[in-house]
Amino acid sequence: MTDDDLSFLAGALPAPLRQDRIVSIVEGAPGLVRTAALAAALGTSEVTVRQDLSLLDQEARIRRVRGGAVRLGAGSTERPFEETAVEHQVAKAAIGRAAAALVRSGQCVVLDVGTTPAAVATALVAREDLVDVTVVTNSLTTALVLEAAVPRFTVIVTGGTLRPLQHSLVAPFNGTLLPMIAADLVFLGGTGVDVAHGLTNVNLPETEAKRMLAAAARRTVVVADGSKFGRAHIGVVRALEDIDVVVTAETTAEQVAPIRAAGVEVVVADEPAVPAPSAPSARSAPSARSAPSARSAPSAPGRTRTS
């Protein structure tokens, strides 16, 4: 649906009618309807449209997502690994590098299934300074990525029953190894992150596997781009209070603020680095010549000269 298709809606409308039109447009669209397109079609500002979308989302009439809105139920089914792998690639690569920076030589880490944890695996392999790292994963895709780092890394696959959609290993028989592991970090992906539910996932067998992975590590790091924020799906993987760090990218300050307010550390991987203050140059340092001389120093009290 293009802006031209929506142009007949232009003009000022009362709020209830404007919101009804937004619902009609979103329900008739095959996918995402962008905020800018709605604002142009309705003859109003993007700020007003965002307020309308927030209200309509609360009323469960549409689902607000980053950049606009989709109809209810859109995106609630599980999608194949290959389909999601081509989305948000720059953000996932940035998240992968920032997450990999948390790992030190000699540690044991657990890597979840999914395209963002796979980006973490790629970044770990690229870190040639890392040695003696043990990686446990239930993802066949991730295991193959990590193979390039052997023998610097020891790669352990959990075992279990293969799910072709994500190339993952789940129950039954995926729980034998994990109780014997005491890992330093687990990197978890998911399909939703919000304050009320924490990390959630659309598929229940995957959710159960993620919980088991999380239980095997001392610290939990969630890796998710901004499109996952504000969403909640059927399976609760990890409550927010049980998450130590969220590494994200392509997000906004408004999305990040509630997570930080809940006490979770948030690393925004694509946030511009703050330059370190430069050291003063020798030219700007005070010279001995500018220091007050003994001749100009005030004399001690009680030693005034008399003629």
Order of alpha helices (4+ residues) and beta strands (2+ residues): alpha-beta-alpha-alpha-beta-beta-alpha-alpha-beta-alpha-beta-alpha-beta-beta-beta-beta-beta-beta-alpha-beta-beta-beta-alpha-beta
